[in-house]
Amino acid sequence: NPQNVKPIHKILRNMKRAGRNFMILTARGREAEPAIVDYLKQQGLHHDGVRVVGLGTSEANAKADYLREVLRQNDHDHLMFVDDAGGNVEHVSALSKEFPNINIRARKINY
């Protein structure tokens, strides 16, 4: 039963309009990925540059670990991360020490 989180919806809408790629990184399992894609399509937010990744774990460092590998394997100059869990935000924010040439912004959102 997905709910529209207005601040996130606005960010994703603006990124789509600007032709930017984005990733939905969720603690839910991979089996949730198609439903998330369907929801994004219903909201008019899905495009070719959208990637949905179900990690299947809610460990606080899991999202940071995944993003660390993404940053190592790809050429990025910035990363914007928003999450409602403070631990996830702290772990992702700490990646800036490992990747000083990448502008990493991580912030906690409340909804």
Secondary structure, DSSP 8 states (H G I E B T S, - for coil): -----HHHHHHHHHHHHTT--EEEEESS-GGGHHHHHHHHHHTT---TTEEEEE-S---TTHHHHHHHHHHHHS--SEEEEEES-HHHHHHHHTHHHH-TTSEEEEEE---
